[in-house]
């Protein structure tokens, strides 16, 4: 096993180094310049050797940031364009909150349109005066509305689009890119294109209309990707560059260059997670015998079922809006209430004499292990996430939000780890507990779809975090024998992720 761990560590280190070399190499030949436009954080990407060119302003989606749009920006810059990314209010590095009713066009939409307009006005000065816009998800509606009111925008690229603002005539030269796994959004893309050719029904990968007249439209489906990975699909980037070339009358020899960082970013995180396994063996032993409730399936199942059903029912009748972060306050209370019910179940089992007895615990070893595990998460996961995926550093009031959210995540993860660990713990109880929590969120959304709709978007991300931190938890527990160490690390990771990525809402 020692030899296998050493080999795994070596391979993981090589994979990390190779991935970083490939990812950082994507900016070679590209000048990346930070900008600040009326308080809006922005970044300019353009070829180091190149003259004036059309500018493409790129807007991110809900709970995203400008880092999430880097692949499009790099692809455009590699093909001679100037590309500008930015953070909407309430997102990324922006310290300003979104204001106005999120459900009204006169509300938050106007604030987001204001940010886009400010960036677009400045961006025009950085190129040859010609302008196009590209937006993902939430921003697809924003760029469509912006282009409709500014006829000088020569092309619009809407990725994962849902926008009731599309008409038969506007915006000019509209390309809709959707992931092949996005279901209903594929139908929405075809509907939007069909408006301009009614009564005919549009087909994917067919260009209709005339670029010179501004009536060109096309729907393209990027293979094997969904709502997030569509942003890293080389098929998406080829479609976008080709469409802009045609809109601006640019003749290109051969296929456009695209950013190929997507697989390497996955490889980087695979290496980081794999490296944690051999490194976990270096952690000190904390508890002897291994700590945890140690409950069999016959005793543990109520601790999984009761909080799964009770939590959404309890919160359904409680006020849950107390933080200026969209749906994050509900998530914090869901974690808190769920953890409180699990803790009550554990105390009830203890009174009945069920579960393992506490053994010896080394406090010094516990503190060392906690610091090591948390440090690994902050250095090995936060830095690459923030650099290559999406904004992941707390700015403005976000550190305070992380602290508040930590109160809810701590109770859940500490209770859940204790419930599902122990010498005679039911096999598979840990995975079952995480599935139960996801099911509890699904029940909550079903009970209050209007209020909690945005949870649908982030549940896949929560599931991914559960998988990654579930592996780390297993390895840390085997090495230390104490479930609270991984519980503390997971609690901080989830509070951090929610606090730094969810949109800030004024009031």
C-alpha positions in Angstrom: 0.0 0.0 0.0 2.9 2.4 0.8 4.3 1.8 -2.7 0.9 2.4 -4.3 0.5 5.6 -2.4 3.9 6.8 -3.5 3.2 6.0 -7.1 -0.2 7.7 -6.9 1.4 10.8 -5.4 4.1 10.9 -8.1 1.6 10.5 -10.9 -0.7 13.1 -9.4 2.1 15.6 -9.1 3.1 15.0 -12.7 -0.5 15.5 -13.8 -0.8 18.7 -11.8 2.4 20.1 -13.2 1.5 19.2 -16.8 -2.0 20.6 -16.4 -0.7 23.9 -15.0 1.8 24.1 -17.9 -1.0 23.6 -20.5 -3.5 25.9 -18.8 -1.0 28.8 -18.2 0.3 28.4 -21.7 -3.1 29.3 -23.1 -2.3 33.0 -22.5 0.9 33.0 -24.4 0.7 35.6 -27.1 -2.3 37.2 -25.5 -2.1 40.5 -23.6 -4.4 40.3 -20.5 -5.1 43.7 -19.0 -7.2 44.4 -15.9 -9.7 47.3 -16.3 -12.0 49.2 -14.0 -15.1 50.7 -15.6 -17.2 52.9 -13.3 -16.5 50.5 -10.5 -17.2 47.4 -12.6 -14.2 44.9 -12.5 -13.3 44.0 -16.1 -10.4 42.5 -18.1 -9.3 43.0 -21.7 -7.9 40.2 -23.8 -6.2 41.0 -27.1 -3.4 39.7 -29.3 0.0 41.0 -28.2 0.8 41.7 -31.9 -2.2 43.1 -33.6 -3.9 46.2 -34.7 -7.4 47.6 -34.1 -10.1 45.0 -34.3 -13.8 44.5 -33.4 -14.5 44.2 -29.7 -16.7 41.5 -28.1 -18.1 42.2 -24.7 -18.6 38.9 -22.8 -21.1 38.6 -19.9 -21.3 35.8 -17.4 -24.4 34.1 -16.0 -26.1 33.8 -12.6 -23.7 33.1 -9.7 -20.8 33.3 -12.3 -17.9 35.6 -12.8 -15.6 36.8 -15.6 -13.2 33.9 -14.9 -15.9 31.6 -16.0 -15.9 33.2 -19.5 -12.1 33.1 -20.0 -12.3 30.3 -22.6 -14.4 32.5 -24.9 -12.2 35.5 -24.3 -9.0 33.6 -25.1 -10.4 32.0 -28.2 -11.6 35.4 -29.5 -8.2 37.0 -28.8 -6.4 34.2 -30.5 -8.4 34.9 -33.6 -7.6 38.6 -33.7 -10.5 40.1 -31.7 -10.4 42.2 -28.6 -12.5 40.6 -25.9 -13.7 42.2 -22.6 -15.0 40.2 -19.7 -16.5 41.8 -16.5 -18.3 41.1 -13.2 -21.9 42.1 -12.9 -23.0 43.8 -9.7 -23.4 41.2 -7.0 -21.0 38.8 -8.7 -17.3 38.0 -8.7 -15.0 40.7 -7.6 -17.7 43.4 -7.7 -18.4 44.9 -4.3 -21.7 46.4 -5.3 -24.9 44.5 -4.8 -27.7 43.9 -7.3 -30.7 46.1 -6.5 -34.3 46.0 -7.6 -36.8 43.2 -7.9 -35.2 40.2 -9.5 -38.5 39.2 -11.2 -39.2 42.6 -12.8 -37.6 43.9 -16.0 -37.6 47.4 -14.3 -35.6 45.9 -11.3 -32.3 44.0 -11.3 -32.4 43.6 -15.1 -31.9 47.3 -15.5 -28.9 47.3 -13.1 -27.3 44.5 -15.1 -28.0 46.3 -18.3 -26.4 49.4 -16.9 -23.2 47.5 -16.1 -23.1 46.0 -19.6 -23.7 49.4 -21.2 -20.9 51.0 -19.2 -18.5 48.3 -20.1 -19.5 48.3 -23.8 -19.1 52.1 -24.0 -15.5 51.8 -22.7 -14.8 48.7 -24.8 -15.6 50.5 -28.1 -12.6 52.7 -27.4 -10.3 49.7 -27.2 -11.0 48.4 -30.7 -11.9 49.7 -34.2 -15.3 50.8 -33.1 -17.2 47.7 -34.1 -19.0 45.8 -31.3 -20.6 42.4 -30.6 -21.9 40.9 -27.4 -21.8 37.4 -25.9 -23.7 36.3 -22.8 -24.3 33.0 -21.0 -27.5 31.9 -19.2 -28.8 34.9 -17.2 -26.7 37.2 -19.3 -28.1 35.8 -22.5 -31.3 37.8 -21.8 -29.2 40.9 -20.8 -27.1 40.9 -24.1 -30.2 40.3 -26.2 -32.0 43.3 -24.6 -28.9 45.5 -24.9 -28.4 44.7 -28.6 -32.1 45.4 -29.3 -31.7 48.9 -28.0 -28.3 49.5 -29.6 -28.6 48.8 -33.4 -24.8 49.4 -33.7 -24.2 46.0 -32.1 -23.4 43.9 -35.1 -23.8 40.5 -33.6 -25.2 38.7 -30.5 -24.0 35.3 -29.3 -26.4 33.9 -26.6 -25.1 30.8 -24.8 -27.7 28.6 -23.0 -30.2 31.3 -23.9 -33.6 31.9 -22.3 -34.9 35.3 -23.3 -38.5 36.4 -24.0 -37.0 39.6 -25.5 -36.0 38.0 -28.8 -38.3 39.1 -31.7 -38.5 38.3 -35.4 -36.2 41.3 -36.2 -34.0 41.7 -33.2 -31.3 41.4 -32.2 -29.0 41.6 -35.2 -27.2 38.5 -36.4 -28.2 36.2 -33.5 -26.4 32.9 -32.8 -27.8 30.7 -30.0 -25.4 28.1 -28.6 -26.8 25.4 -26.3 -25.3 22.3 -24.8 -26.6 19.1 -26.2 -27.6 18.0 -22.7 -29.6 21.2 -21.9 -33.0 19.7 -22.9 -35.6 22.5 -22.9 -33.1 25.2 -23.8 -32.5 23.4 -27.1 -36.2 23.9 -27.9 -36.0 27.5 -26.8 -33.0 28.1 -29.2 -35.0 26.7 -32.1 -38.0 28.7 -31.1 -36.0 31.9 -31.2 -34.5 31.2 -34.6 -37.9 30.2 -35.9 -39.4 33.6 -35.2 -37.5 35.1 -38.1 -38.5 32.4 -40.6 -42.1 31.7 -39.6 -44.1 29.7 -40.5 -41.1 27.4 -41.1 -39.5 25.6 -38.1 -35.8 26.1 -37.7 -33.3 23.3 -37.8 -30.0 23.2 -35.7 -26.8 24.0 -37.5 -28.6 25.8 -40.3 -27.9 29.5 -40.9 -30.9 31.6 -41.9 -31.1 35.2 -43.1 -28.5 37.6 -44.3 -25.5 38.9 -42.4 -25.2 42.2 -44.2 -28.9 43.0 -43.4 -28.4 41.8 -39.8 -31.1 39.1 -40.1 -28.8 36.1 -39.8 -29.8 33.5 -37.2 -28.5 30.1 -36.2 -29.0 27.5 -33.4 -26.0 25.3 -32.6 -25.9 22.4 -30.1 -22.4 21.7 -28.6 -22.0 17.9 -28.1 -21.7 16.1 -24.8 -22.0 19.3 -22.5 -24.5 20.8 -20.2 -25.2 24.3 -18.7 -21.7 24.9 -17.3 -19.4 22.8 -19.5 -20.9 24.4 -22.6 -18.6 27.3 -21.7 -15.5 25.1 -22.1 -16.6 23.3 -25.2 -14.4 23.9 -28.2 -17.4 23.4 -30.4 -19.0 26.4 -28.7 -16.0 28.5 -29.3 -15.7 27.6 -33.0 -19.3 28.5 -33.5 -18.9 31.8 -31.8 -15.7 32.8 -33.7 -17.1 31.7 -37.1 -20.3 33.6 -36.5 -18.5 36.8 -35.5 -16.2 36.4 -38.6 -19.3 36.2 -40.8 -21.0 39.1 -39.0 -18.0 41.4 -39.4 -17.1 40.2 -42.9 -13.8 38.7 -41.8 -12.2 36.1 -44.2 -10.3 33.5 -42.3 -8.0 30.8 -43.7 -8.7 27.5 -42.0 -10.6 26.7 -38.8 -10.4 29.2 -35.9 -8.1 28.6 -33.0 -10.0 27.6 -29.8 -9.1 27.5 -26.1 -8.5 23.8 -25.1 -8.1 24.3 -21.4 -11.3 22.5 -20.4 -9.9 18.9 -20.3 -6.7 20.2 -18.6 -8.7 22.0 -15.9 -10.5 18.7 -15.2 -7.1 17.0 -15.2 -5.7 19.5 -12.7 -8.5 19.0 -10.2 -8.3 15.2 -10.7 -4.6 15.4 -9.8 -5.3 17.6 -6.8 -7.9 15.2 -5.4 -5.7 12.2 -6.2 -2.7 13.7 -4.4 -4.8 14.1 -1.2 -4.9 10.2 -0.8 -1.1 9.7 -0.3 -0.8 12.9 1.6 -3.6 11.9 4.0 -1.4 9.0 5.3 1.0 11.7 6.7 -1.8 13.0 9.1 -1.4 12.0 12.8 -3.6 9.5 14.5 -6.2 11.4 16.5 -8.7 8.9 17.9 -8.1 5.3 19.2 -10.3 3.4 18.5 -11.9 5.3 15.5 -14.6 7.7 16.7 -18.1 8.0 15.4 -21.6 6.7 16.2 -20.9 3.3 14.7 -24.6 2.6 14.0 -25.8 -0.3 12.0 -28.4 0.1 9.2 -31.1 -1.0 11.6 -30.3 2.0 13.8 -29.0 4.6 11.4 -31.9 4.8 8.8 -34.2 7.0 10.9 -31.3 9.5 11.2 -31.3 9.7 7.4 -35.0 9.7 6.7 -36.4 12.0 9.5 -34.2 15.1 8.7 -34.7 14.5 4.9 -38.5 14.9 5.3 -38.7 17.2 8.3 -36.3 19.9 7.3 -38.1 21.2 4.2 -41.5 21.0 6.0 -40.2 23.0 8.9 -38.6 25.7 6.7 -41.6 25.9 4.5 -43.4 27.9 7.2 -40.5 29.8 8.5 -39.1 33.2 7.3 -35.7 32.4 5.7 -34.6 35.6 4.1 -32.1 37.3 6.4 -28.9 37.6 4.3 -28.3 39.8 1.3 -27.3 36.8 -0.8 -29.8 35.1 -3.1 -31.0 31.7 -1.6 -27.8 31.4 0.4 -29.7 32.2 3.6 -32.2 29.4 2.9 -29.3 27.0 2.3 -27.7 28.0 5.5 -30.9 27.4 7.5 -31.4 24.1 5.6 -27.9 23.0 6.8 -28.6 24.2 10.3 -32.0 22.6 10.7 -30.9 19.4 9.1 -27.9 19.2 11.4 -29.9 20.0 14.5 -32.3 17.1 13.7 -29.4 14.7 13.2 -27.8 15.9 16.4 -31.0 15.3 18.3 -31.2 11.8 16.8 -27.6 11.1 17.9 -28.3 12.3 21.5 -31.4 10.1 21.5 -29.4 7.1 20.4 -26.8 7.9 23.1 -29.5 7.9 25.8 -30.6 4.5 24.6 -27.1 3.2 24.9 -26.6 2.7 21.2 -23.4 3.6 19.3 -19.7 3.4 20.1 -18.2 4.6 23.3 -15.7 7.5 23.1 -12.0 6.4 23.1 -8.8 8.3 23.5 -8.4 11.6 21.6 -5.2 13.5 21.2 -6.0 17.2 21.2 -2.7 18.2 19.8 -2.9 15.7 16.9 -6.5 16.9 16.3 -5.5 20.5 15.9 -2.5 19.6 13.6 -4.8 17.4 11.4 -7.5 20.1 11.2 -5.0 22.8 10.2 -3.3 20.6 7.6 -6.6 19.5 5.9 -8.0 23.1 5.8 -4.7 24.4 4.5 -4.7 21.9 1.7 -8.2 22.9 0.7 -7.4 26.6 0.7 -4.2 26.3 -1.2 -4.9 23.3 -3.6 -8.5 24.0 -4.4 -9.3 27.7 -3.8 -6.4 29.1 -5.8 -7.0 27.1 -9.0 -10.7 27.5 -8.8 -10.3 31.3 -8.6 -7.7 31.4 -11.3 -9.2 29.1 -13.9 -12.9 28.5 -13.2 -14.7 31.2 -11.3 -14.2 34.0 -8.7 -13.5 32.2 -5.4 -11.9 34.8 -3.2 -14.1 36.7 -0.7 -14.2 40.5 -1.3 -16.2 43.3 0.4 -18.7 41.9 2.9 -18.3 38.3 1.7 -15.9 37.2 4.5 -18.6 38.2 7.0 -21.2 36.2 5.0 -18.9 33.1 5.0 -18.7 33.4 8.8 -22.5 33.5 9.1 -23.0 30.6 6.7 -20.4 28.6 8.7 -22.8 28.5 11.6 -25.2 26.4 9.6 -22.7 24.2 7.7 -20.8 23.4 10.9 -23.8 21.8 12.7 -24.7 19.8 9.6 -21.3 18.4 8.7 -20.2 17.6 12.2 -23.4 15.8 13.0 -23.5 14.0 9.7 -19.9 12.8 9.9 -20.4 11.5 13.4 -23.7 9.8 12.4 -22.1 7.9 9.5 -18.7 7.0 10.9 -17.5 4.5 13.5 -16.0 1.1 13.8 -19.3 -0.7 13.1 -20.9 2.0 11.0 -23.3 0.8 8.3 -21.5 0.4 5.0 -22.6 3.0 2.5 -24.3 5.2 5.2 -22.1 8.2 4.3 -23.2 8.2 0.7 -26.8 7.6 1.6 -26.7 10.6 4.0 -25.6 12.9 1.2 -28.3 11.5 -1.2 -30.8 12.1 1.6 -29.7 15.8 1.9 -30.0 16.3 -1.9 -33.4 14.7 -1.8 -34.3 17.1 1.1 -33.4 20.1 -1.1 -35.4 18.7 -4.0 -38.4 18.4 -1.7 -37.9 22.0 -0.6 -37.8 23.2 -4.2 -41.0 21.2 -5.0 -42.8 22.8 -2.0 -41.8 26.4 -2.9 -40.6 26.5 -6.6 -41.0 30.2 -7.0 -38.8 31.1 -4.0 -36.2 28.4 -4.4 -36.0 28.1 -8.2 -32.3 29.1 -8.2 -31.5 26.0 -6.1 -32.1 23.9 -9.2 -29.1 25.5 -10.9 -26.7 24.9 -8.0 -27.8 21.4 -6.8 -25.4 19.8 -9.4 -22.6 21.8 -8.0 -23.5 20.8 -4.4 -23.5 17.1 -5.6 -20.0 17.6 -7.1 -18.7 19.1 -3.8 -20.2 16.1 -1.9 -18.3 13.7 -4.2 -15.0 15.5 -3.9 -15.2 16.2 -0.1 -16.6 12.7 0.4 -13.4 11.2 -0.9 -11.3 13.6 1.2 -13.4 12.7 4.2 -12.9 9.0 3.8 -9.2 9.3 3.5 -8.8 11.7 6.4 -11.0 9.5 8.6 -9.0 6.4 7.8 -5.8 8.2 8.7 -6.9 10.0 11.8 -9.8 7.9 13.1 -11.8 11.1 13.9 -14.8 12.2 11.8 -14.8 15.8 13.1 -11.7 16.7 11.2 -13.2 16.2 7.8 -16.5 17.7 9.1 -14.8 21.0 10.0 -13.0 21.1 6.6 -16.2 20.4 4.7 -18.2 22.9 6.7 -15.7 25.6 5.8 -15.5 24.6 2.2 -19.3 24.8 1.7 -19.7 28.1 3.7 -16.8 29.5 1.6 -18.2 28.4 -1.7 -21.7 29.7 -1.0 -20.5 32.9 0.5 -18.2 33.9 -2.4 -20.3 32.8 -5.4 -23.9 33.5 -4.7 -25.1 36.9 -5.9 -25.3 39.8 -3.4 -28.7 41.4 -3.3 -29.2 44.9 -2.0 -31.5 45.1 1.0 
